[in-house]
Amino acid sequence: MTDTYRNIPSLSERYRPYFRIGAAVNAKSLNTHRDLLVTHFNSVTAENEMKWEEIHPEQDRYEFAKADALVNFAREHGMFVRGHTLVWHNQTPAAVFLDDLGQTATAAVVERRLEEHVATVLGRYHNDIGCWDVVNEAVVDAGTGFLRDSRWLQTLGDDYIAKAFRIAHQAAPDALLFYNDYNETKPDKSERIYKLVAGLLDEGVPIHGIGMQGHWMLDDPALDEIVRAIDRYASLGVRLHITELDVSVYGNVHGTGGQSQEVLPYDDELAKRLAERYRSLFSLLRARKDVIESVTFWGVADDDTWRDNFPVRGRKDWPLLFDVNHGPKQAFWSVVEF
């Protein structure tokens, strides 16, 4: 450990009485952000390395090197591992849904491929990965529909989610299995998520938790909206994880439903506002420690964050607790000093 981090309180140790503190990592950040990870986090999630197109890019070829490196890192440092993700409408090779002639594959073929993929991946890591985001982002955001019109839905039908959880449970009976989604606090979306998980539980499907992604902003969602969603999900008796937390310094354009396109300097005022937002969020989360068992940031420090390019390509954002030089921000101190 370098002197840079020696006199800074450990985030994960500070929160040990409350919940695990995790970070999404990639093959590069395991090295470039190693000191931060070892000092401040006791859980890791693969940012991309366990998604289908990365770990299983062709039907007869798996690429385990990057995922293995993450698991080995976690084992070396006594970290919990969240597996992410098995069934998603993105980052799944198109060939999964095609036959040898390039035509749409039958449901039986696609289901068999899913079974083989899950058995192989979960079988490899069953001793190291404690939970999995089995299905990711399967319900629609708005409108009158319910399930997203994905290739999974088109091929396997409405019960593909239940099938995925049963397949995962068979492959790793001791793993905790989660449904994961974004906009998880918005009233219409959260009711869809609640309806989905409640229906799965009623069917006896082995689902153990809901992943609330937590891609939030300075001014949205409102704290009472977050509390309402947490309490609504908790009423199902499932575990709750905050799985992809970051706080964009850019807000919504009120009345439009879209995010601001402005470009801001990260000055003292913005740093203060971000710290106040994080202080409020973690106060809320600590108060719900009886139902929240894990909070994972989607990234480690501001030098490596997907928010730099979304929704404005090339725009810099500062959504995490550590700055571009890996130093603690005012937001970090607002979270550890309470």
N, C-alpha and C positions, 0 to 999 in steps of 0.2 A: 504494500500500500504506500502511495506517495504521500509526502508531507501535505500536499494540497488538500487531502481529505482527512487528515489525522485529527483535527480539532473540530470537525463538523459532526453534529449528532447524526446517528444513523436513522434514516427515515423508517426502515423496516423495524428496527428495534423500538423506536418511539411508538410504533403502531402495533407491536406484538400483542398487547392486551385487547386489541380491537379486531384487526383482520390482516391477512397477508397483503404485502405491497409488491406488485409485479410490474414488469416492463415487457413490452414487445421488443424482440431483438431480431437481428439478422446475422448472416455469416460475418459481415464486416464489423458490426457493432460489438460482437463478442470480444473482439480485440481492441477496437478503438475506444470503447466505452467500458472496458473491463473494470477499472477501478471504481467507477460509479456503480456498476452492477453489483460488484462484490460487497461494497460498503452499504448500499441503500436499498437493495431489493432481495426478497427471499422467494420470488416466484418469477418465472419467465414464460413467455408465449412466443412462438415462432411467428414473425410478421408475415412471411410468405412461404417459408421453407417446407411447411407441411401441407400446403394446399396442393390439390391434385396435380395441377400442371407442373409443379416443381418436383414433387416427390415421385410422381408416376407419369412422366411426360408422354410415354408411348405404351401401348397395351402390354408389351412384353418387356418393358424396361422400367426399373425403379432407380431413382437417384437418392440414396440415403445419406450421402456424405455430410451435407449441410445440417440435416436434421440430427444426425448422429453427433455432430460437433456440439450442437445446442444441448442435447441430452447429456452428453459427457461433461459439459461445462456445469450444468445444473447439478449433476451427481457429485462433482468435485467440490461444489460450494454449498451443498445441502439445500438446494432450492427445489421448490415445487414446480412442476411443469404443467401448463395448460396446453392441450392439443387443439390446434386450430387449422383447418376445419375440414370436415369430411364431405358434406353435401352443400354445394353453393351454386348459384346460377352463373357466377363468374369464375375465372381461372380454373375451369374444367375443360380438358381437351375436347374439341368437337367430335373426335373419333370415338369417344365414349358412347355416343348416341347413334353411330353409323355402323352398318354392316360392312362386309368385305368388298361390296360393290359400291360403297359410298352412299347407299340409300339408308333411310331411317331404320334403325335396328328395332327389333321387336322388344316388347316389355320384358320378356323372359331373358333375352340376351343382356339388356341393360341391367336388370336386377342381378344377374349372375356376375356381371363385371363389378357392380357395387359390392357384392358379397366378397369377391376375391380381393378387391382393393382394401376394404375394411379389415378383412382377416389378416392380410399381409402387413398392413401398417400398424394396426393395433396389436397384432401378435408380436411384432418386433419390439414394441415399446411398452408392453403391458406391465413390466416391472418398474417403469420410470415415469409414466405419464398418468397423473392422478385423475384428470378429467378431460373431456373432449367437448368442443363445440361441434355437435353432431350435424346439426342443420343450421344454416346461416341465412338470415334475411329472406324468409320464405313468404311473408305476408305483404300485401300491398300497402303503400303509404296513405292513399286517399281514394275517394270515390266509393263506389258501391260494391266493389269486388272483395275478395277475401285472400285467396292465395295468389302469389305472383305467377304469371304465365310463363314459367321457365321450361327448359327442356326436360327437367325432371318431372314436372307436373304433366307435361304433354305426353311423355313416354310411359310413366308408371302410374299416373292417375292421382286422385286426391289423397290416397293413403300412402304416398311415397314417404312422407315424413315418419309415419308410424313404422313403416318397413325399415327405414334407416336406423331408427333407434333400436329396434329389435335386433337388427343385424349387428349393430355396435355392441349391444349388451351380450350377445352370444360370443362375440370375439373377445370382449374384455369385461367379464361379469363383475369385476371389482371396481371398474372405473365409474366416476360420476359423469352423467351425460346431460349436456345442456343444449337448449335452444338459444341462439344469439341473434340480436337485432339492434338496429339503430332507430332514431326517432322514437325510442321506447317510452318516452314520457308523454308524447303527444296524445291527447285523449282518444281520438279515433284509432290511431295505430296501437296504442297500449291495450285498448279493448279487443282488438284483433289478436294480439299476442296472448292476452288472457284467455280468450275463447279457444285459441289453438291449443295452448297447454292444458287448459281444463278438459278439453275434449280428449286429448291424449291420455291424461290421467284417468278419465272415466273409462277408457278402453283398456286400462291396465298396461299401457305402454311404459317401458322403463325409462322415464325421463325424470331427472333429479333436480334440475335447476334452470334458471333463466339468466342469460347473460345480457346485461344492460350495457350497451357499448359506451355511452357517455361521451360522444363527440359533441361537446357543448360549447357555448360562447359566453362572452362577458355578460350578456343581458338575456340569454335564452338557453334553456328553459327557466322559468321562474322556480324558485325553491319550493313553493307549495305544489307545483306540478310534479316535481321530482318526488316529493314525499308521497303524494297521492299514488303515483305509479309504483313506488316501492311497496307501499302498504297493500295495494291491490294485488300485486304479484305474490307478496308474502302470504296473503290469505289462502293461497293454494297449497301452502305447506311445503313449498320447494325452496331450495337454496338460491341465493342471489349473489351473483358476481358482477361487479363493474369491470368490464372486460377491455375497454379501449379508450380510457379516459384521456382527453386533452381539452384544453379550453382556448379556442381561437380568440385572439384579441380583436377580431372583427365581428360586428354584430349583424343582426338581421336588418333588412330594409323593411321597416314596419308597414304593414298593410299589403305587402307584396308576397310574403312567404319566402323571399329569396335572400341570400346573404349579400352583404355589402360588397361592392367592387372597389371601394376606396383603398388607397395605399397609405399606411400610417408609419411614422417613425416610432421606434420603441424608446420613448422618453420616460422621464420619471413619473409623469402622470399616468401613462399607460401601465407602467410597472406596478404602480400603486393600485390601480383598478384591478389588475390581474390578481394581485395578492389578496385583495378584499374578496374577490370572487372565490378563489381557492379556499380562503379561510371559512367562508360561509358554506361551501360545498362539503368540506371535511368536517365541519361541526355537525352538519346534517347527517353525514355518513356515520360518524361516531355514535350519534344518537340512535342509529339503527343497527348497531353492531350485533344485535341478537339475531338478525336475519341476513346481514351482509358478511360474507366470510372472506372476500378477496376483492381488492381494488388494483387493477392493472392499468398502467399508463401505456398509451400507444406510442411508444418511443422512450428514449432515455433523456436526451438533451436537445436543445433547439437547433443544433447543427445538423440533425438528421430527423426530419419530420415531414410526413406526407402533407401536412397543412401548408407547407410552402407553395404548393402547386394547386390547391383546391380551395375555392372554385376558380381562382384566378391563376393561370399559368405564370410561373416565375415570380409570384409575389411572396415576400418573406413574411412568415408568421412566427410567433414566439409562444407556443401553447403549453410548454412543459415547465418543470420546476428548476431545471438546470439550463444555463445559458449556452451560447455557441462555443464557449471556452470551457465548458463543463463545470463552471462555478455555480454555487447556489444563488438563486434569484431571491428577490423579496418574497415571491410567492412560496418558495421553499420554507422560509422562516415563518411565514404565516400559517403553514401547515404543521410544523413541528413545535412551535411555541404556542401552547394553549394551556 
